[in-house]
Amino acid sequence: MTPPAQMTPPAAARPYKRITAVLPDDGTDLALMKALRHEKGIVSSRSMPCRGLSILAQAATKPGKLPEPTHACAVEVLVPEAQADDVFEFVCDSARIDRLHGGIVLLSPVEFCTPFELPEGVPEED
């Protein structure tokens, strides 16, 4: 079976990196995504609610029981490989990772990614 003549050819893979930041649930995620958009022009990010457990947190539990997890936010950002180090440092600085219980930031490869651009005239979200 042959594909239809109108079919778009597959997009070429480009070298991208994924930056994942697990942050406290205090609004840091939204501030980070706004900073990424306004200062770095990055529109391919998302924030997901999650639960976390700090190994450094004081935990008073019964033997054999895990302490209660806390609410956190995981922010994922896709960036071209050439910009990955710069954006990684920007994420660490903007999210204030160096503060107590500030979170963690990871950098990992992406198997396949195509660039995403917002069309002209898309309104800014608050």
N, C-alpha and C positions, 0 to 999 in steps of 0.2 A: 504494500500500500504506500503510495507516495503522499507526502504532506501537501496541504493546499498551497497554492502559489502565493497567497496573501500572508502566510505565516511569517512571523518575525524571526530572524536567525537568533540562535542562542547568544546571550551576552558573554563577552570574554571575561574570564576570571581576573581579578586584580588583587595584588597583595594588600590585604587589610589586616588590622589587629583589633582585638576586642579588649576594651578596658572595662573591668567590672569593679565597682566600688560598693562595699557593704557599709552603709552609714546608719547612724542613729536616726530614729523616727522623730526628728525635730525640725523638719522643713529644709534640711541641708540638701536633700535630693533635688527639690524643685529649684532652689537657688543655684545649684550646680548646673542644672540643665539650662537655665536662663543664661548663666555666664558662658556656657559652652556655645550657645547660639549667638549671643551678642558679641563675644570677644574672639571666638574661634570660628564662627560660621558653621558650626556642626549642628545638623538637624536630625541626625540618626542616633538618637538616644532614647532610652525609656527607663522608667522607674517602676519597680515591682515591690509590693509589700512582702515582707518575709519575717520570720522569727529567728532570733539569734541568741547565742549564749557565749558570753565572754569567759575565757578560761581564767582571767584575772579577777573576775567579780567574786565578791564574798557570797558564799552560798551556805546557808544553814538548812540542810536537808537530812532526812533519815538515811542511815547507811543503805547503800544499794539503790538510792533514788537520785534522779537527776534534778538539778535546780530548775526553777521556772524560767523559760526563755523570755526574752524581751522583744518588743516590736522593733523592726529595723526596715530599711529600704535598700534594695539592690538596684544600682544604676548601671546600665550597660551602654557603652558608647562604641560605635564602629568608626575607625579612622584609617586613612591610608597609612601603610607601613612607614612611609617616609616621615609622617607627622607623629607617629606613635609616642616617641620619647618626650617630645615637647608637650603633647596633650596629657600624657601620664603625669608629668610634673605639674601641669596646670590643674588637673583634677585633685592631686594631693594638696596643693596650696589652697585652692578654692574651697575644698571640703574640710579644710583644717584637720587633716588626718593626724597631725602631731599632738592634738589635744587629748586629754584623758578620755578614753572610750570613744575616740574619734572614728574608728572603723578600720577598714583594710581596703587596699586597692591592688588589683591583680591585672596583669597584662598577658594575653594569650593569643595564639594565632587563630585565624579564621580560615576554614576550608574553602569557602567560596563567597564572594560578595560582589555586588554591582553597586555603583554609586546611586544615591538617591538625592534628587533635588526637588525642593518645593516649587510648585508653579508660582508665577508672579501673582501678587495680589492676595495671598493667603493672609488672613488677619492674625495678629499676634495673640496668643493665649495668655491669660493672667494666672 
